[in-house]
Amino acid sequence: EISLGLVGSEMCIRDRQDNDDAAAPAVEEEAQPTVFLGGACNPTTWRRDLLIPFLEDLGVSYYNPQIDEWHPGLIAVERKAKDNAKIHFFVVNNQTRGLASMIEVAELVSRAFFSRSDIRVLVMIDDVPKETHSIRGETLTKSAIEDLNRARIYLRDIVNLHGGLLYHDMETAMAGLREVCTELGFAGAQGEHEGAAP
């Protein structure tokens, strides 16, 4: 049985079929990734379409929690990757409500701030269009849209107050990520981590 008391990208488990633990493939220990790619999973494709090719071109290692063959054994692998990554790059876009991801960002940026750690948290936040919008086939009410955008405003405040880096579009977020990777000397470090051994 899987605990649903998890936040952020680990919440991707609710969108996948449960697999029997005994049938789960073995997970190999790998070097720790530099960048953790956080945010809601389904139906987003920003990791595959934009960030993974970008990081591979930079030669920066990453952990991608959005994989096709998910199994419960990956919860611990993802937690370890998240705990050891030096950069957390999150996208809260308008393709999902993003509530769990917003909570996770608030926790990570606050933890980094109060523990005075050297972990960098970069966040790209999209507002939900104000007039009409659908998420996963459900048309949102005006009240729901207002609530989701209010949560995004609060998250921006938390990120700004706690030293995170905030972006309003992917282009500037990726430029910011390149700058942080270069500043910290990570550009050129090869490797990827997708949660499961090939």
DABELKA-V973916 format. One record per residue. N is the residue number from 1. RES is the residue in one small letter. PHI is phi in degrees with one decimal (999 if undefined). NEAR is the number of other C-alpha atoms within 10 Angstrom. D_LAST is the distance of its C-alpha to the last C-alpha in Angstrom with 2 decimals. Layout:
# DABELKA-V973916
n=N res=RES phi=PHI near=NEAR d_last=D_LAST
n=N res=RES phi=PHI near=NEAR d_last=D_LAST
This chain:
# DABELKA-V973916
n=1 res=e phi=999 near=8 d_last=24.81
n=2 res=i phi=-103.4 near=10 d_last=23.42
n=3 res=s phi=-73.3 near=9 d_last=25.88
n=4 res=l phi=-95.4 near=10 d_last=26.70
n=5 res=g phi=-83.8 near=7 d_last=28.37
n=6 res=l phi=-99.3 near=14 d_last=25.50
n=7 res=v phi=-120.8 near=17 d_last=26.00
n=8 res=g phi=62.3 near=19 d_last=24.45
n=9 res=s phi=-62.8 near=24 d_last=20.90
n=10 res=e phi=-68.2 near=24 d_last=20.38
n=11 res=m phi=-70.3 near=19 d_last=22.81
n=12 res=c phi=-58.0 near=19 d_last=20.14
n=13 res=i phi=-61.6 near=20 d_last=19.79
n=14 res=r phi=-72.8 near=11 d_last=23.06
n=15 res=d phi=-99.7 near=10 d_last=21.77
n=16 res=r phi=-120.0 near=13 d_last=18.99
n=17 res=q phi=-71.3 near=10 d_last=19.57
n=18 res=d phi=-72.8 near=13 d_last=19.79
n=19 res=n phi=-111.6 near=14 d_last=17.48
n=20 res=d phi=-68.5 near=10 d_last=18.75
n=21 res=d phi=-54.0 near=11 d_last=17.68
n=22 res=a phi=-65.8 near=10 d_last=17.70
n=23 res=a phi=-88.5 near=8 d_last=15.25
n=24 res=a phi=-70.0 near=15 d_last=12.65
n=25 res=p phi=-68.0 near=15 d_last=9.39
n=26 res=a phi=-66.2 near=13 d_last=9.72
n=27 res=v phi=-110.3 near=13 d_last=9.04
n=28 res=e phi=-85.2 near=11 d_last=9.33
n=29 res=e phi=-74.3 near=10 d_last=12.32
n=30 res=e phi=-130.2 near=13 d_last=12.13
n=31 res=a phi=-59.5 near=12 d_last=15.17
n=32 res=q phi=-75.2 near=20 d_last=16.78
n=33 res=p phi=-75.1 near=25 d_last=16.67
n=34 res=t phi=-80.0 near=25 d_last=20.03
n=35 res=v phi=-116.7 near=27 d_last=20.01
n=36 res=f phi=-98.9 near=25 d_last=19.20
n=37 res=l phi=-93.7 near=25 d_last=19.24
n=38 res=g phi=-99.4 near=25 d_last=21.37
n=39 res=g phi=132.6 near=33 d_last=23.32
n=40 res=a phi=-63.2 near=27 d_last=23.37
n=41 res=c phi=-93.1 near=24 d_last=20.39
n=42 res=n phi=-87.4 near=15 d_last=21.74
n=43 res=p phi=-100.3 near=11 d_last=23.08
n=44 res=t phi=-69.8 near=16 d_last=22.53
n=45 res=t phi=-129.3 near=13 d_last=20.60
n=46 res=w phi=-59.8 near=15 d_last=21.85
n=47 res=r phi=-62.6 near=19 d_last=18.57
n=48 res=r phi=-64.8 near=13 d_last=16.92
n=49 res=d phi=-78.1 near=10 d_last=20.30
n=50 res=l phi=-119.3 near=13 d_last=21.87
n=51 res=l phi=-73.5 near=19 d_last=20.39
n=52 res=i phi=-64.5 near=19 d_last=16.96
n=53 res=p phi=-60.7 near=12 d_last=18.66
n=54 res=f phi=-61.5 near=16 d_last=21.54
n=55 res=l phi=-66.6 near=24 d_last=19.73
n=56 res=e phi=-64.4 near=17 d_last=17.81
n=57 res=d phi=-63.1 near=12 d_last=21.30
n=58 res=l phi=-76.3 near=17 d_last=22.70
n=59 res=g phi=76.3 near=17 d_last=20.09
n=60 res=v phi=-105.7 near=23 d_last=19.65
n=61 res=s phi=-75.0 near=24 d_last=16.59
n=62 res=y phi=-150.7 near=27 d_last=15.82
n=63 res=y phi=-121.1 near=24 d_last=14.24
n=64 res=n phi=-109.5 near=22 d_last=13.78
n=65 res=p phi=-76.6 near=28 d_last=14.47
n=66 res=q phi=-94.9 near=23 d_last=14.56
n=67 res=i phi=-128.6 near=13 d_last=11.45
n=68 res=d phi=-77.4 near=9 d_last=11.67
n=69 res=e phi=-104.9 near=13 d_last=10.28
n=70 res=w phi=-78.9 near=20 d_last=12.37
n=71 res=h phi=-147.7 near=22 d_last=13.60
n=72 res=p phi=-57.6 near=17 d_last=16.40
n=73 res=g phi=-63.0 near=17 d_last=14.54
n=74 res=l phi=-79.5 near=21 d_last=13.38
n=75 res=i phi=-58.8 near=19 d_last=17.11
n=76 res=a phi=-67.1 near=12 d_last=17.54
n=77 res=v phi=-63.4 near=21 d_last=14.52
n=78 res=e phi=-65.1 near=21 d_last=15.97
n=79 res=r phi=-59.5 near=13 d_last=19.43
n=80 res=k phi=-65.1 near=13 d_last=18.68
n=81 res=a phi=-62.0 near=25 d_last=17.19
n=82 res=k phi=-66.2 near=23 d_last=20.29
n=83 res=d phi=-66.8 near=14 d_last=22.62
n=84 res=n phi=-99.7 near=17 d_last=21.56
n=85 res=a phi=-67.0 near=20 d_last=21.23
n=86 res=k phi=-87.9 near=21 d_last=24.42
n=87 res=i phi=-131.5 near=22 d_last=24.46
n=88 res=h phi=-111.9 near=26 d_last=24.03
n=89 res=f phi=-112.0 near=23 d_last=24.14
n=90 res=f phi=-116.1 near=24 d_last=25.10
n=91 res=v phi=-121.1 near=27 d_last=26.16
n=92 res=v phi=-116.1 near=23 d_last=28.70
n=93 res=n phi=-103.2 near=21 d_last=29.52
n=94 res=n phi=-95.4 near=18 d_last=31.71
n=95 res=q phi=-81.8 near=19 d_last=29.09
n=96 res=t phi=-136.8 near=19 d_last=28.90
n=97 res=r phi=-66.5 near=20 d_last=31.42
n=98 res=g phi=72.8 near=22 d_last=29.21
n=99 res=l phi=-63.3 near=17 d_last=31.22
n=100 res=a phi=-63.5 near=19 d_last=28.54
n=101 res=s phi=-64.6 near=23 d_last=27.13
n=102 res=m phi=-64.8 near=25 d_last=30.71
n=103 res=i phi=-64.3 near=14 d_last=31.25
n=104 res=e phi=-62.8 near=20 d_last=28.14
n=105 res=v phi=-61.0 near=28 d_last=29.34
n=106 res=a phi=-58.8 near=20 d_last=32.81
n=107 res=e phi=-65.6 near=15 d_last=31.57
n=108 res=l phi=-65.9 near=20 d_last=29.41
n=109 res=v phi=-68.9 near=24 d_last=32.11
n=110 res=s phi=-69.5 near=19 d_last=34.80
n=111 res=r phi=-60.8 near=14 d_last=33.02
n=112 res=a phi=-62.7 near=17 d_last=32.48
n=113 res=f phi=-66.7 near=19 d_last=36.13
n=114 res=f phi=-74.2 near=9 d_last=37.76
n=115 res=s phi=-90.7 near=9 d_last=35.84
n=116 res=r phi=55.3 near=9 d_last=36.47
n=117 res=s phi=-81.4 near=10 d_last=32.91
n=118 res=d phi=-92.9 near=11 d_last=31.54
n=119 res=i phi=-73.1 near=19 d_last=28.76
n=120 res=r phi=-104.1 near=23 d_last=29.17
n=121 res=v phi=-119.2 near=26 d_last=28.81
n=122 res=l phi=-113.8 near=25 d_last=28.89
n=123 res=v phi=-135.7 near=29 d_last=29.51
n=124 res=m phi=-106.3 near=21 d_last=30.14
n=125 res=i phi=-121.8 near=24 d_last=32.29
n=126 res=d phi=-102.5 near=17 d_last=33.51
n=127 res=d phi=-79.4 near=18 d_last=36.51
n=128 res=v phi=-83.6 near=24 d_last=36.75
n=129 res=p phi=-53.0 near=13 d_last=39.34
n=130 res=k phi=-72.9 near=13 d_last=42.69
n=131 res=e phi=-79.4 near=10 d_last=44.27
n=132 res=t phi=-151.2 near=11 d_last=41.83
n=133 res=h phi=-159.9 near=17 d_last=38.10
n=134 res=s phi=-120.1 near=15 d_last=35.64
n=135 res=i phi=-126.8 near=13 d_last=32.33
n=136 res=r phi=52.4 near=10 d_last=30.17
n=137 res=g phi=85.0 near=7 d_last=33.28
n=138 res=e phi=-103.0 near=8 d_last=35.64
n=139 res=t phi=-75.2 near=12 d_last=38.58
n=140 res=l phi=-81.3 near=15 d_last=39.25
n=141 res=t phi=-75.3 near=14 d_last=42.81
n=142 res=k phi=-58.7 near=13 d_last=44.60
n=143 res=s phi=-64.3 near=10 d_last=44.62
n=144 res=a phi=-64.5 near=15 d_last=40.84
n=145 res=i phi=-61.2 near=21 d_last=40.35
n=146 res=e phi=-61.6 near=17 d_last=42.83
n=147 res=d phi=-64.1 near=13 d_last=41.07
n=148 res=l phi=-64.3 near=17 d_last=37.62
n=149 res=n phi=-71.5 near=20 d_last=39.20
n=150 res=r phi=-63.5 near=14 d_last=41.22
n=151 res=a phi=-61.8 near=18 d_last=38.08
n=152 res=r phi=-67.5 near=22 d_last=36.64
n=153 res=i phi=-62.8 near=13 d_last=39.95
n=154 res=y phi=-60.4 near=13 d_last=39.78
n=155 res=l phi=-63.6 near=19 d_last=36.24
n=156 res=r phi=-57.6 near=20 d_last=37.41
n=157 res=d phi=-60.3 near=14 d_last=40.26
n=158 res=i phi=-63.0 near=17 d_last=38.06
n=159 res=v phi=-61.5 near=22 d_last=35.70
n=160 res=n phi=-63.5 near=13 d_last=38.80
n=161 res=l phi=-67.7 near=12 d_last=40.63
n=162 res=h phi=-110.2 near=17 d_last=37.83
n=163 res=g phi=80.8 near=15 d_last=36.88
n=164 res=g phi=-76.4 near=24 d_last=33.79
n=165 res=l phi=-104.6 near=19 d_last=33.46
n=166 res=l phi=-112.5 near=20 d_last=34.15
n=167 res=y phi=-134.0 near=19 d_last=33.61
n=168 res=h phi=-109.7 near=15 d_last=34.86
n=169 res=d phi=-152.9 near=14 d_last=32.66
n=170 res=m phi=-66.4 near=18 d_last=29.26
n=171 res=e phi=-60.3 near=12 d_last=30.88
n=172 res=t phi=-72.3 near=13 d_last=32.71
n=173 res=a phi=-64.1 near=21 d_last=29.85
n=174 res=m phi=-68.1 near=19 d_last=27.58
n=175 res=a phi=-63.9 near=12 d_last=30.55
n=176 res=g phi=-64.4 near=17 d_last=30.97
n=177 res=l phi=-63.7 near=24 d_last=27.35
n=178 res=r phi=-59.2 near=17 d_last=27.79
n=179 res=e phi=-62.7 near=13 d_last=31.02
n=180 res=v phi=-66.4 near=17 d_last=29.64
n=181 res=c phi=-60.2 near=23 d_last=26.72
n=182 res=t phi=-67.7 near=14 d_last=29.36
n=183 res=e phi=-57.8 near=10 d_last=31.87
n=184 res=l phi=-86.0 near=12 d_last=29.56
n=185 res=g phi=78.3 near=11 d_last=28.42
n=186 res=f phi=-91.9 near=18 d_last=24.71
n=187 res=a phi=-59.7 near=20 d_last=24.68
n=188 res=g phi=103.2 near=15 d_last=23.00
n=189 res=a phi=-83.9 near=17 d_last=20.50
n=190 res=q phi=-81.4 near=16 d_last=17.11
n=191 res=g phi=135.3 near=17 d_last=13.73
n=192 res=e phi=-137.5 near=21 d_last=11.71
n=193 res=h phi=-142.5 near=21 d_last=10.35
n=194 res=e phi=-111.6 near=17 d_last=9.13
n=195 res=g phi=92.4 near=25 d_last=9.43
n=196 res=a phi=-126.4 near=21 d_last=6.31
n=197 res=a phi=-69.7 near=11 d_last=3.81
n=198 res=p phi=-64.7 near=8 d_last=0.00
